[in-house]
Every structure is written in structure tokens, then in C-alpha cells.
């Protein structure tokens, strides 16, 4: 059964350590991390810093990255394509030997938070063995098994999934709303309070599973 793991790596043991230390307010969020052969990793990376010029200078001087290309620029953040060429043995092991997919990576001055999907628990064990053998720190914070039904893929209980699905289909999240909690609760055969709690907890689980890794999101509409 596939497993999603959330864990942390100290910033000093990972890529972009010099940039993170020299630009204290910078934050990175990788939407796609791909191993491109050897010990090179190519992430598609969002960066946010109060001083873009200081960020550019730090990236140019960072020995862990090469071929940094600015793809897009917005008011508060920039999108880069870059090659990570040092301190990426953990990512390479995850992708190549453990057959994992790095879903997200978020970095600040203290640590990187990784959300990784493994095909099985055995593949996760291979990463543990690699870390022990190479002195790499990967502290696992959460492990979630991906069950076959939709609820399991997003960290929801079956009851939360059913409540959210019913609310969506009935137009509860539409603007303006097409139904209310009382009617939804009657349809599901539960109390108003129970439904309210299921929706809140389900929404929180969805946000954690899909949007939030280590920080609140940056981009705004």
C-alpha cells in the first residue's frame, strides 16, 4: 500500500543552505522535484524574500546549486528552475532507490520539510537504512497510508469524506449557498453539530494534505 510521509531535514544538511543562511527571511517551496541523472536534482521552486537582489546574489554564490533560471516574477515571489548539485543524496535515494515521489519540499532558515509518497512501507525502510548508513537526518513527523477509497488518499475519515462530498454536491460551498447545515445534517442523518465538526475537520485535513507543508501558502489571487 502506498504511503505518504512528512519529515524534516536540517537546513545545514540540504541544498540551498548558504542562501538560507545569508538571506534570513527567504523561503522556498518546490512544486516538482526530479532527479536528472547522477547526483543532480532539478526542482521547480518558488522563492519569497523581501530583497530580491540579495536573493539573486545568494543563489549565484551558493555552491549547492547551478544553472539558476528565473521563470516568472510576481510581487512577493519568484519561480525558478535550478539544478541542485550538492547535499541532495537523500532526494536521489528517495527517487531512484526507494522509487518514491517527492510531492513537495518547503525550506526556511532552520529546516526543509518534505512530503514524499512511497510505493510501500518497505521502500520507506530503505530510506531509513540509507540515512543511518550515511549520517543523514530525516525526522519523520507523519505517516499516512493511502487506502484505495478516495477518503484515504487525502487523510480523511470515511465520514468526513461523505460529509464533504454531500455538501459539495448539494451546493453548500457555492456562492451563494444552495443549502444549509440543517438540511445537510438531515440528509446525512446526523446532528447539526456533528456535521459542522466533520466539515471543519475534513477541510483541515484537505488543506494539510494538499496545500500546507511547513508554512502557510504565499500566493494570492
N, C-alpha and C positions, 0 to 999 in steps of 0.2 A: 504494500500500500504506500502511495506517495506521501511524503512528509514535508511540511513546511517548517523551517527552523529560523528563529530570530536570535541572533547572537552579536556580540561586540568584540572588536579588536582595538587595542590601544592605538592612538594616532601615531605614536612613535614607531610602531611595527608595520606600518602600512604606507601605501602610496600617498604622495602629496603632503608628507609630514612637514617639509620645510615651508611650504606655502601656508599650511595651517598654523604654524608657529610664528611666521613673520607677518601674517595678516590675521590678527586675533579674532576679528568678527566674521571671517569668511565661513561659509557653509557650502557644502557640496551635496548634491543629490543625483545619483546615477539612475537613469531610467532603463538603460540597457548595458550589460557588461558582457563582452565577447572576448574569448581567447583567440588570438590571431596567429598562433604558432610560437614555439619556443617558450620564452618567459615574457611574452608581451601580451598585455590585456588592453582592449580598446573599449573604453566606456563612453557612452553618450551622457554628458554631465552638465547639469545645471549648477551655476555658481552664483552666490549672492555675497556682496561685500559693499561697504559704504564707500570705499575708494577703489573704483575700477582700475585706475592706473597702477596702484600698488599691487593689485591682484595680478595684472598682466606682467608686471616686473617680477613678482614672486614666481609665477609659473615659468617664466623664461629662465629663471635661475634655479629651478627645482630639478635635482638630478634624477628624480624618480619618474619624470615624465618627458616625453619627446613629441614633436610634431603636433603642437597645440594649435587648433584651428577654431576661430570664433565663427559659429554658425548663425547665431541670432543674438540680438541685443534688445533688452527691454529696460524699463525704468529702473527696476530693482535687481535684475538678474540677467545672466548671460548663459547661452547654451554653447558648450564646447564639444568638439571631438578631439580626443588626445590619446596618446599611447602611454600606458603605464609600463615602465620597463624595469622597475626595481621594487622589492618588498611586496611582490604580488604572488609569491609561491602558493599562498593559501588559496587565492582565487583560481590559479591554474589547476591546483589539485582538485578543487571542487568541481570545476568544469570538465576536466579531462579524465581524471582517475575515478572520481566519485559520481560522474555522469549527472551532476547537479545543474540547476539553472539558477543563476543569481538574479532574483526578481527585482531587488532594489538594494542600493547601498547609499547610506547617508553619513557624511562626515563633518565633524566640527573639530575644535581645537583639542578635545580630550579623547575622542574615540570615533571609530566607524561602527555603524550599526548595519548589519547585513541581514537580508531576508532571503533565504535560499530554499529551493524546492529540490528534495532528493527523491529518486525513484523508490527507495526503500530505506528502512532503518539500517540495513547492512551498509549501504552507501554512506550514511551519516557516520557510522562507526569507523569507516575508512578515513574520514576527515579527522576524527578524534585521534586515531593512531598516527596520522601524519603530524598533527600538532604536537603530540607527545614526543615523537622522534626528532622533530626539528626545532623544538623550543618555541613554537608559535602559540600565541594566546588567542583562543576563540572561546569566549564565555557564552554558553548557550543560555538564553533567557526564557525562551518559549519554544515548545514543540507541539505541532498540531498535525494530526493525521488527517489526510484528505479522504474522507469517506466517499462512496460512489454517488450518493444523492447530493443535490445542489447545496443543501444546508452545510454539509461538511466541508465543501470547498471554500467557504467563506467564514468558517469559525462560528456558525450559527447553530443553535439548537433546532431541532425539528419544529418545535412550537414557535420559535422566533421567525423561522423561515416562512411558515404558514401564515403568521400574522402579517408579515411584511408583504408577502405575495398577495394576500387578500386585500390589504389596504391599497396596494398599487392598482390592482385590477378594478377596485371599486371607485378609484379616483380620489382617495384620501390625500394623496400628495399633489394633486392637480391644483392649479391656480385659476379660478377659485376652486375650493374643495367641492367635491360632488357627494360626499358623505361625511359622517361624523363618527366619533368614537363609540357612541352609544349604539348606533346601527351596526357598526362593525363587530362590536362585542356580542350583540345578539346573533349575528350570523355565525360567529365562531363558538357561541355557547359558553362564553366566559364573562367575567365581570369587567366593567369599565376600567377599574384599577389594574386588573391583571393584564388587560390588553395594552394599556398605557405603558406598563413596565416592560412588556415583551417588545414593543416597538422601540422604546428608548434603548434597551439593552441590545436589540438587534442592530439598530443603527450604529451604536457604538462599536459593535463587533465588525460591521462592514467597513467603517472608517479605519479601524486599526488594520484590517486585513488588506485594504486596497489603497489607502491614501497616506497613512501616517507611519513613518519609520523614523524614529528618533527626534522628530520635530513636527511642529505644525506646518502645513503647506505654505509655500511662498506666493505662488501665482494667484492673481486676482483677475476677475473678468473685466 
